[in-house]
Amino acid sequence: MDETISSRRPFEQFVLLAVAELTIEGETPVQSHVVTETIKDQLDTVARDPFGGIERQAVVSALGSLAADDLLSTERTTSATGKGRPAYDAEVGVKTIVETLLDDDTVGPYAERLQTTV
């Protein structure tokens, strides 16, 4: 699983770390708009240009890709308006995600910050 995590594109790793952070905070399963807001709040922890901005559709795409590779699980939740929406949870342990990405040049600083809470 470590190789699957480390071989992801930096943006997908960033999204995975955001889900890990929300898991630590007990906020999962989490919908894409919450992941998007968490990412926007953490842009300053990434050691690169902020991915050209954060669009929710890019987050949705990354979440889908991570779920397809069994790094995230997906379930349907109901919004306040009654619409079914996918929600995501880490399929692998938060500790595994964080430790795998600690030495990454791009997202490593974010992983280091999360390491203190795992």
C-alpha positions in Angstrom: 0.0 0.0 0.0 2.9 2.3 0.7 4.0 2.2 -3.0 0.4 2.9 -4.1 0.4 6.0 -1.9 3.9 7.3 -2.8 3.2 6.8 -6.6 0.2 9.1 -6.6 0.4 12.6 -8.2 1.3 15.3 -5.6 -2.2 16.7 -5.7 -3.8 13.3 -5.0 -1.4 12.9 -2.1 -2.4 16.3 -0.8 -6.1 15.2 -1.1 -5.3 12.0 0.7 -3.6 13.9 3.5 -6.7 16.1 3.8 -8.9 13.1 4.3 -6.4 11.8 6.8 -6.6 15.1 8.7 -10.4 14.9 8.7 -10.2 11.3 9.9 -8.0 12.4 12.8 -10.6 15.1 13.7 -13.4 12.5 13.6 -15.1 14.2 10.6 -15.4 11.2 8.3 -17.0 10.1 6.1 -16.5 13.4 4.4 -17.9 15.0 1.3 -15.9 16.6 -1.4 -16.7 20.2 -0.4 -15.3 19.6 3.1 -12.1 18.2 1.6 -11.8 21.2 -0.7 -12.1 23.6 2.2 -9.5 21.6 4.2 -7.1 21.7 1.3 -7.6 25.5 0.8 -6.8 25.9 4.5 -3.6 23.8 4.2 -2.1 25.3 1.0 0.6 27.1 3.0 2.0 23.8 4.2 2.8 22.5 0.7 6.3 23.1 -0.6 5.3 24.2 -4.1 3.0 26.5 -6.0 -0.5 25.9 -4.8 -1.4 23.5 -7.7 -2.7 26.4 -9.8 -5.6 26.9 -7.4 -8.0 24.4 -5.9 -11.1 23.6 -7.9 -13.7 21.3 -6.4 -13.9 19.3 -9.6 -10.2 18.5 -9.3 -10.8 17.4 -5.7 -13.7 15.2 -6.8 -11.6 13.6 -9.5 -8.7 13.0 -7.1 -11.1 11.4 -4.5 -12.6 9.2 -7.2 -9.1 8.1 -8.3 -8.0 7.4 -4.8 -11.2 5.4 -4.1 -10.7 3.4 -7.4 -7.3 2.3 -6.0 -8.8 1.3 -2.6 -7.0 4.1 -0.7 -10.4 5.5 0.2 -13.8 4.0 0.7 -17.0 5.6 -0.6 -20.5 5.6 0.8 -23.6 7.6 -0.1 -24.7 10.2 2.4 -27.7 12.5 2.2 -27.3 16.3 2.1 -29.6 18.7 3.9 -31.6 19.0 0.7 -32.1 15.2 0.5 -29.6 14.6 -2.4 -27.4 11.6 -2.2 -23.8 12.5 -2.3 -20.6 10.4 -2.1 -18.6 10.6 1.1 -15.1 9.3 1.6 -13.1 7.7 4.4 -9.5 6.5 4.5 -9.4 2.8 3.6 -5.8 2.5 4.8 -4.6 3.7 8.3 -4.0 7.3 8.8 -0.6 6.4 10.3 0.3 4.6 7.1 -0.7 7.6 4.9 1.2 10.1 7.0 4.4 8.0 7.4 4.5 7.1 3.7 4.4 10.8 2.8 6.7 12.2 5.4 9.7 12.4 3.2 7.9 13.6 0.1 9.4 16.9 -1.3 5.9 18.4 -2.0 3.5 17.2 0.7 6.0 16.2 3.4 5.5 19.3 5.4 1.8 18.7 5.7 2.5 15.0 6.7 4.9 16.2 9.3 2.3 18.5 10.8 -0.2 15.6 10.9 2.4 13.2 12.4 2.2 15.0 15.8 -1.6 14.2 16.0 -1.5 10.5 14.9 
